Amino acid sequence: MSSNLLAFIPPPPSNGFHLGPLFFHFYGLAIAIGVLLAFWLARRRWQQLGRDPAQIEVAGIWAVVAGFIGGRLAYVSTHSGDFAGRWWHVLAIWEGGLALYGGLTLGILTGIVVAWRRGLPVLLALDAAIPGIPLAQAFGRWGNYFNQELFGTPTRLPWALRVQPAHRPLGYQGFATFHPTFLYESLWDLVIVGVLVWLGGRRRLRVGSIVLAYLAMYAVGRLLLELIRTDTTYRLLGLSRNAYVSVGVMVGAGTWLYLRERRHPPVDTTPAEGERSIPTDTTSV
């Protein structure tokens, strides 16, 4: 089925660019920009709590590294057939293939352990850092656009994504335009950032609850997107693995958040005696 749409999102002209002998992949650049913005937001939020932004950097770096490892291992574990006879491609993350839930699990746990070992207030550090994760996702998802991957089912909506024939999955070769799920998730991630910052700025949640709010909100959006994704290799009763994981995360995080917030004691985020702090500004992020 050819597309005669008057408006659609065109496919990318390239997935990267050359700078001398080096080739830079837009996928990697999108992720790098997201990570840098996440660090900026975490540092700023930590500083606004009257604390030294350098304190949170080490835990953040370890969390990012662990997140990449966890995301890649989770992806490879469910797509091992794609690497048969070419196992060195496991290291080629610029080709795509990061399972977000795997990255979140190992990344957040690693960040918690490092923050604890460095003597930081772990729950408060989580509150400062977590909104940076959906901000990184919002920019990182554009890497999927440049790789022409992880799009949805065919559609003729004005914002449909035109996909080149070589990147169309089996069974969809006759379709030209698809749901731009990368764009949907990017926009949803930005909504999550706004909500989390609003909740944190007005002390609407107990210290440490922002991570639960993030997980519940992201899982809702991811579940809906999984219903129209075309890249899943396994489905049970019409749902993909990630859809079932999303249901579990949504129910688990949502229930935990509700039970945790039933009693809402006063929030004290002032630095403990002897803990290094710096002046904070009055603007909120």
KESE-884923 format. One line per 10 residues: their letters; for each residue x, y, z of N, C-alpha, C. Coordinates in steps of 0.05 Angstrom, whole numbers, plus 5000, padded with zeros to 4 digits. Atoms other than C-alpha are relative to their C-alpha. Last residue first. Layout:
A) X:Y:Z:X:Y:Z:X:Y:Z | ...
% end
This chain:
VSTTDTPISR) 4996:5014:5025:5268:5466:5766:4985:4973:5003 | 5004:5029:4998:5252:5518:5818:5002:4987:4973 | 5015:5011:5022:5279:5588:5823:4998:4970:5003 | 5028:5002:4994:5299:5614:5892:4983:4989:4977 | 5016:4978:5011:5373:5602:5888:4971:4995:5006 | 5018:5008:5021:5413:5557:5935:4984:5024:4990 | 5024:4984:5003:5473:5572:5977:4984:4991:4977 | 4994:4975:5013:5520:5514:5987:4975:5016:4997 | 5022:4989:5015:5521:5453:6032:5009:5026:4987 | 4993:4977:5017:5572:5406:6062:4975:5010:4985
EGEAPTTDVP) 5001:5008:5028:5544:5360:6116:5004:5025:4983 | 4974:5009:5009:5567:5376:6187:5001:4992:4970 | 4978:4985:4988:5497:5379:6213:5026:4988:4991 | 4994:5008:4973:5448:5347:6164:5024:5015:5011 | 4977:5017:4996:5429:5385:6102:5004:4994:5030 | 4977:4984:4994:5358:5412:6100:5024:4982:5005 | 4979:5004:5019:5308:5368:6064:5025:5016:5006 | 4977:4984:4992:5257:5360:6119:5023:4993:4982 | 4975:5005:5015:5189:5339:6094:5022:5018:5010 | 4986:4976:5011:5131:5338:6143:5026:4992:4987
PHRRERLYLW) 4987:4984:4979:5097:5270:6150:5013:5024:4987 | 4982:4980:5013:5050:5244:6095:5012:5018:5022 | 4991:4983:4978:5014:5181:6116:5022:5018:4990 | 5023:4999:4983:4975:5148:6060:5005:5017:5025 | 5010:4973:4998:5033:5167:6015:4975:5002:5018 | 4979:4983:4987:5072:5102:6024:4989:5028:5005 | 4996:5008:4972:5011:5058:6012:5020:5018:5014 | 5025:4994:4985:4993:5096:5948:5004:4994:5030 | 5003:4971:4998:5065:5096:5922:4975:5007:5017 | 4980:4991:4980:5073:5022:5936:4998:5030:5005
TGAGVMVGVS) 5009:5009:4973:5009:5007:5899:5018:5009:5022 | 5024:4984:4993:5029:5050:5839:4989:4992:5028 | 4992:4973:4992:5099:5021:5837:4976:5017:5009 | 4983:5001:4977:5074:4949:5838:5008:5028:5010 | 5015:5008:4976:5014:4959:5792:5018:5001:5025 | 5022:4981:4995:5052:5000:5740:4984:4993:5025 | 4988:4976:4989:5115:4958:5745:4978:5020:5007 | 4989:5005:4974:5077:4893:5736:5011:5025:5013 | 5023:5005:4982:5036:4920:5678:5009:4995:5029 | 5012:4974:4995:5099:4948:5646:4976:4997:5019
VYANRSLGLL) 4983:4986:4980:5134:4881:5653:4988:5027:5007 | 5004:5014:4974:5075:4848:5618:5017:5013:5022 | 5027:4992:4991:5078:4900:5562:4994:4987:5027 | 4999:4973:4987:5153:4892:5558:4973:5009:5009 | 4987:5002:4974:5145:4818:5545:5000:5026:5015 | 4971:5006:5001:5095:4831:5490:5011:4997:5028 | 4983:4981:4986:5019:4826:5496:5029:4992:4998 | 5000:4974:5013:4970:4794:5447:5019:5020:5013 | 5027:4988:4998:4955:4734:5491:4999:5029:4990 | 5017:5019:4987:5029:4721:5495:4974:5013:5005
RYTTDTRILE) 5025:4990:4989:5075:4758:5447:4984:4976:5012 | 5015:5019:4984:5147:4748:5428:4975:5013:5011 | 4995:5027:5010:5192:4781:5376:4984:4979:5014 | 4999:5021:4979:5167:4852:5387:5003:4972:4988 | 4974:5012:4998:5186:4902:5333:5002:4977:5020 | 4998:5022:5019:5117:4923:5310:5026:4984:5002 | 4972:5004:5009:5098:4968:5369:5000:4976:4980 | 4997:4994:5028:5024:4986:5373:5028:4997:4989 | 5023:5011:5014:5003:4954:5439:5002:5006:4970 | 4995:5027:5007:5072:4966:5467:4977:4987:4984
LLLRGVAYMA) 4984:5001:5024:5059:5040:5464:5005:4971:4991 | 5016:4991:5023:5001:5035:5513:5016:4998:4974 | 5020:5021:5005:5042:4994:5562:4984:5007:4975 | 4986:5022:5014:5101:5043:5556:4980:4978:4993 | 4995:4992:5028:5056:5102:5574:5012:4977:4984 | 5026:4996:5013:5029:5068:5637:5004:5007:4970 | 5011:5026:5007:5098:5042:5655:4973:5002:4986 | 4987:5010:5024:5128:5112:5652:4987:4973:4991 | 5008:4984:5023:5076:5139:5700:5013:4989:4974 | 5029:5005:5006:5084:5083:5751:4992:5015:4975
LYALVISGVR) 5003:5027:5010:5161:5084:5748:4971:4995:4992 | 4988:5002:5026:5164:5160:5755:4995:4972:4988 | 5018:4986:5018:5115:5162:5813:5011:4998:4971 | 5024:5016:5004:5155:5108:5848:4980:5013:4981 | 4993:5023:5017:5220:5145:5838:4976:4982:4994 | 4999:4992:5028:5188:5208:5864:5007:4977:4981 | 5023:5010:5014:5170:5174:5930:5000:5007:4970 | 4995:5027:5010:5238:5181:5963:4977:4989:4983 | 4973:5003:5011:5221:5241:6006:5003:4971:4991 | 4980:5006:4980:5145:5241:6015:5028:4998:4987
LRRRGGLWVL) 4995:5028:4993:5105:5271:5960:5020:4998:5022 | 5025:5015:5001:5073:5338:5945:5002:4971:5009 | 4999:5020:4979:5135:5376:5966:4973:4985:5003 | 5021:4993:4980:5115:5433:5920:4998:4981:5023 | 4998:4971:4993:5179:5432:5878:4980:5008:5021 | 4977:4995:4983:5182:5356:5879:5001:5029:5010 | 5004:5014:4975:5112:5346:5852:5022:5006:5020 | 5022:4986:4986:5122:5400:5799:4995:4987:5027 | 4989:4975:4990:5189:5370:5779:4979:5016:5016 | 4982:5007:4977:5158:5301:5775:5012:5026:5011
VGVIVLDWLS) 5016:5008:4976:5099:5327:5733:5019:4994:5024 | 5015:4977:4990:5143:5365:5684:4985:4993:5026 | 4980:4982:4988:5192:5307:5675:4985:5023:5013 | 4992:5011:4974:5133:5260:5664:5020:5018:5014 | 5022:4996:4981:5105:5305:5610:5007:4990:5027 | 4999:4972:4992:5173:5306:5577:4977:5007:5019 | 4978:4997:4981:5174:5230:5578:5002:5029:5009 | 5010:5009:4974:5105:5229:5545:5022:5003:5021 | 5018:4980:4989:5132:5273:5488:4989:4991:5028 | 4985:4976:4994:5191:5227:5476:4982:5021:5013
EYLFTPHFTA) 4987:5004:4974:5147:5165:5481:5017:5025:5008 | 5020:5003:4979:5100:5190:5427:5014:4997:5027 | 5010:4973:4994:5158:5213:5384:4980:5000:5022 | 4978:4986:4987:5193:5145:5387:4991:5028:5008 | 5001:5006:4971:5125:5113:5373:5024:5013:5015 | 4973:4993:4989:5123:5147:5306:5001:4996:5030 | 5001:4983:4976:5061:5109:5281:5028:5006:5009 | 5005:5014:4975:5076:5082:5211:4997:5020:5023 | 5000:4981:4977:5079:5105:5139:4989:4985:5025 | 4979:4980:5001:5099:5065:5077:5002:5017:5025
FGQYGLPRHA) 5008:4975:4987:5059:5000:5080:5024:5019:5000 | 5018:4985:5017:5067:4943:5031:4991:5026:5012 | 4986:4989:5023:5129:4916:5065:4982:5017:4982 | 5008:4971:5003:5091:4908:5130:5014:5013:4976 | 5029:4997:4998:5090:4832:5138:4990:5028:4996 | 5014:5020:5015:5164:4828:5153:4970:5003:5004 | 4999:5028:4991:5189:4892:5184:4984:4982:4982 | 5027:5009:4993:5201:4957:5145:5001:4971:5008 | 5004:5001:4970:5273:4981:5149:4972:4991:5008 | 4980:5018:4988:5295:4966:5077:4996:4997:5030
PQVRLAWPLR) 5007:5028:5003:5230:4997:5050:5019:4981:5015 | 4989:5011:5025:5245:5066:5079:4996:4970:4999 | 4977:5018:4996:5199:5088:5135:5009:4988:4973 | 4994:5016:5025:5152:5147:5131:5026:4984:5005 | 4971:5001:5006:5130:5168:5201:5003:4983:4974 | 4989:5027:5004:5057:5189:5209:5029:5001:4992 | 4973:5001:4987:5044:5259:5235:5012:4972:4997 | 4982:4979:5011:4986:5272:5187:5028:4999:5011 | 5003:4974:4986:4954:5205:5206:5020:5020:4989 | 5000:4978:5020:4957:5151:5153:4995:5026:5013
TPTGFLEQNF) 5020:4979:4996:4977:5094:5199:5002:5021:4978 | 5006:4981:5022:5016:5029:5197:4978:5020:5008 | 5016:5012:5021:5035:4998:5265:4995:5021:4978 | 5025:5015:4994:5089:5027:5309:4987:4989:4975 | 5024:4984:5007:5162:5048:5303:4975:4982:5004 | 5019:4997:4978:5219:5015:5341:4976:5018:4994 | 5007:5024:4985:5271:5026:5287:4979:5007:5021 | 5025:5010:5012:5291:5076:5233:4992:4973:5013 | 4995:5028:5007:5361:5084:5262:4977:4987:4985 | 4978:5000:5018:5354:5160:5260:5008:4971:4992
YNGWRGFAQA) 5008:4988:5025:5285:5155:5291:5023:4998:4979 | 5016:5021:5014:5309:5106:5344:4990:5011:4973 | 4981:5017:5013:5362:5158:5364:4986:4978:4985 | 4997:4990:5027:5305:5206:5377:5022:4984:4985 | 5019:5013:5018:5288:5163:5437:5003:5009:4971 | 4989:5024:5010:5351:5189:5471:4982:4985:4981 | 4981:4994:5022:5323:5259:5476:5012:4974:4989 | 5014:4984:5019:5260:5241:5516:5018:5007:4976 | 5015:5016:5018:5297:5185:5551:4987:5016:4978 | 4980:5014:5017:5348:5232:5581:4985:4983:4979
LPIGPIAADL) 4990:4980:5018:5291:5276:5607:5021:4988:4981 | 5018:4996:5023:5256:5213:5632:5009:5023:4982 | 5002:5024:5016:5319:5198:5673:4980:5003:4977 | 4982:5000:5022:5333:5268:5697:4998:4976:4982 | 5012:4986:5022:5270:5268:5739:5019:5003:4976 | 5020:5015:5016:5302:5213:5781:4988:5016:4977 | 4989:5011:5025:5364:5251:5804:4979:4988:4982 | 4987:4980:5017:5339:5299:5857:5007:4989:4973 | 5019:4979:5007:5288:5253:5888:5012:5020:4981 | 5018:5010:5021:5338:5196:5886:4980:5021:4991
ALLVPLGRRW) 4984:5001:5025:5389:5238:5923:4983:4989:4978 | 5000:4972:5009:5336:5253:5977:5016:5001:4973 | 5026:4994:5010:5323:5178:5984:4999:5029:4989 | 5007:5014:5025:5396:5162:5989:4974:5008:4989 | 5027:5008:4993:5419:5214:6040:4987:4988:4975 | 5021:4981:5008:5492:5213:6018:4973:4991:5010 | 5012:4987:4978:5545:5174:6056:4979:5021:4994 | 4988:4973:4998:5588:5156:5997:4987:5017:5022 | 4972:5004:4992:5571:5082:6005:5014:5027:5004 | 4999:5009:4972:5497:5100:6005:5028:4997:5009
AVVIGTLIGL) 5008:4978:4983:5503:5141:5941:5001:4992:5029 | 4977:4982:4999:5542:5084:5908:4993:5024:5017 | 4978:5012:4986:5489:5032:5927:5024:5020:5002 | 5007:5001:4972:5431:5076:5905:5023:4989:5017 | 4999:4973:4989:5463:5092:5839:4994:5001:5029 | 4972:4992:4997:5476:5019:5826:5003:5028:5011 | 4989:5014:4977:5404:5001:5841:5029:5007:5004 | 5011:4989:4975:5379:5056:5795:5012:4986:5024 | 4991:4972:4997:5424:5035:5737:4991:5012:5026 | 4972:5000:4991:5414:4960:5744:5010:5028:5005
TLGGYLALGG) 4996:5017:4976:5338:4964:5743:5029:5002:5010 | 5010:4987:4976:5332:5023:5696:5006:4984:5025 | 4983:4978:4993:5377:4992:5644:4991:5014:5025 | 4975:5011:4990:5340:4926:5645:5019:5022:5008 | 5005:5010:4972:5274:4963:5640:5025:4987:5011 | 5002:4979:4980:5300:5004:5581:4997:4989:5028 | 5025:5005:4987:5324:4947:5537:4997:5018:5025 | 4998:4997:4971:5379:4976:5495:4972:4996:5012 | 5003:5024:4984:5386:4952:5423:5006:5004:5029 | 5026:5002:4986:5410:5003:5373:4999:4975:5017
EWIALVHWWR) 5019:5012:5019:5466:5000:5322:4972:4998:5012 | 5009:4979:5019:5505:5049:5365:4981:4989:4979 | 5025:4988:4991:5505:4995:5419:4991:5022:4982 | 5007:4978:5019:5558:4957:5380:4973:5012:5008 | 4988:4975:4991:5586:4916:5439:4991:5024:4983 | 5012:4994:4974:5539:4857:5426:5010:5027:5011 | 5019:4978:5004:5563:4863:5354:4984:5005:5026 | 4987:4975:4994:5623:4821:5376:4981:5024:4997 | 5003:4993:4972:5577:4762:5378:5014:5026:5007 | 4990:4972:5001:5570:4758:5302:4999:5012:5028
GAFDGSHTSV) 4979:4998:5019:5558:4684:5290:5012:5028:4998 | 4987:5026:5006:5491:4687:5326:5021:5003:4977 | 4971:4997:4997:5478:4759:5347:5015:4974:4994 | 4990:4979:5018:5406:4767:5323:5031:5002:5000 | 4998:5010:5028:5389:4700:5353:5011:5020:4981 | 4974:5013:5003:5405:4727:5423:5004:4990:4971 | 4995:5000:5029:5348:4776:5419:5026:4986:4993 | 5025:5006:5013:5317:4768:5489:5003:5001:4969 | 5012:5025:4989:5382:4761:5527:4974:4993:4986 | 4986:5023:5013:5416:4813:5481:4987:4974:5010
YALRGGIFGA) 5007:5001:5028:5365:4866:5502:5012:4975:4987 | 5028:5008:5002:5372:4852:5576:4991:4997:4971 | 5002:5028:4993:5448:4853:5571:4971:4990:4998 | 4990:5016:5022:5446:4919:5533:4998:4970:5006 | 5017:4998:5024:5401:4954:5582:5009:4982:4978 | 5024:5015:4994:5439:4928:5643:4981:5001:4976 | 4994:5029:4999:5506:4950:5614:4974:4984:5004 | 4993:5010:5027:5480:5018:5593:5005:4970:5000 | 5025:4999:5016:5446:5029:5661:5005:4990:4971 | 5015:5024:4994:5509:5007:5698:4974:4998:4983
VVAWIGAVEI) 4984:5023:5010:5549:5061:5663:4985:4974:5004 | 5001:4999:5029:5495:5113:5676:5014:4976:4988 | 5027:5009:5008:5488:5093:5749:4997:5000:4970 | 5002:5029:4997:5563:5096:5760:4973:4990:4991 | 4983:5013:5020:5565:5166:5731:4998:4970:5001 | 5013:4997:5026:5505:5189:5773:5016:4986:4978 | 5022:5020:5000:5535:5162:5838:4986:5001:4973 | 4988:5026:5001:5598:5201:5823:4979:4978:4999 | 4989:5007:5026:5561:5264:5805:5010:4972:4998 | 5017:5019:5014:5516:5270:5865:5011:4990:4974
QAPDRGLQQW) 5005:5024:4984:5565:5303:5912:4986:4978:4984 | 4979:5020:5006:5590:5351:5859:4995:4974:5015 | 5007:5016:5023:5524:5388:5864:5020:4979:4993 | 4979:4998:5020:5541:5411:5935:4994:4982:4976 | 4978:5019:4999:5477:5417:5974:5020:5004:4977 | 4979:4990:4983:5427:5471:5990:5024:4983:5003 | 5005:5011:4973:5367:5433:5964:5022:5010:5019 | 5022:4985:4989:5371:5478:5902:4991:4989:5028 | 4990:4974:4991:5440:5449:5889:4977:5016:5013 | 4984:5005:4975:5412:5379:5886:5010:5026:5012
RRRALWFALL) 5019:5007:4979:5359:5401:5836:5014:4995:5027 | 5015:4976:4993:5411:5435:5793:4981:4995:5023 | 4983:4981:4985:5458:5376:5795:4985:5024:5009 | 4995:5011:4973:5402:5328:5776:5018:5018:5017 | 5024:4997:4983:5379:5373:5719:5005:4989:5028 | 5005:4972:4995:5449:5381:5689:4976:5004:5019 | 4981:4991:4980:5464:5308:5696:4995:5029:5008 | 5008:5013:4975:5400:5290:5659:5019:5008:5023 | 5023:4985:4990:5416:5341:5605:4991:4988:5027 | 4990:4975:4991:5484:5308:5595:4978:5017:5012
VGIAIALGYF) 4985:5005:4976:5453:5239:5591:5010:5026:5012 | 5018:5007:4978:5402:5261:5540:5014:4997:5027 | 5013:4975:4993:5455:5294:5496:4980:4996:5024 | 4980:4983:4986:5496:5230:5498:4987:5026:5009 | 4998:5010:4973:5435:5188:5480:5019:5017:5016 | 5026:4995:4986:5420:5231:5420:5001:4990:5029 | 5000:4972:4993:5494:5230:5400:4974:5007:5015 | 4982:4996:4977:5496:5154:5403:4999:5029:5009 | 5011:5016:4978:5436:5146:5357:5016:5006:5026 | 5019:4982:4987:5462:5203:5312:4987:4985:5024
HFFLPGLHFG) 5027:5009:5003:5522:5159:5297:4981:5018:5015 | 5016:4996:4976:5588:5194:5289:4971:4992:4995 | 5028:4999:5007:5636:5168:5236:4984:5001:5026 | 5019:5010:4980:5710:5183:5245:4971:5003:4990 | 5002:5030:5003:5761:5189:5189:4979:4988:5019 | 4974:5011:5005:5750:5265:5184:4996:4970:4996 | 4983:4977:4992:5683:5281:5215:5029:4990:4998 | 4971:5004:4998:5633:5235:5181:5014:5026:5009 | 4984:4983:5017:5559:5238:5195:5030:4995:5004 | 4976:4988:4988:5504:5196:5224:5015:5018:4980
NSPPPPIFAL) 5000:5007:4972:5440:5156:5211:5025:5010:5014 | 4977:5017:4993:5427:5190:5145:4998:4993:5030 | 4983:5003:5024:5372:5227:5107:5024:4982:5005 | 4975:4984:4997:5324:5212:5164:5017:4997:4975 | 4978:5016:4989:5256:5187:5141:5025:5017:5002 | 4983:5014:5019:5204:5241:5130:5020:4982:5014 | 4972:4996:4991:5150:5256:5181:5018:4985:4981 | 4990:5022:4984:5084:5259:5143:5028:5008:5009 | 4982:4993:4978:5040:5309:5107:5009:4975:5014 | 4989:4974:5005:5004:5305:5040:5020:5009:5021
LNSSM) 5005:4980:4980:4994:5231:5048:5013:5027:4991 | 5005:4975:5015:4994:5190:4984:4995:5023:5020 | 5010:4977:4984:5026:5129:5017:4997:5024:4982 | 4983:4976:5001:5034:5064:4978:4986:5023:5015 | 5017:4976:5000:5000:5000:5000:5018:5025:5000
% end
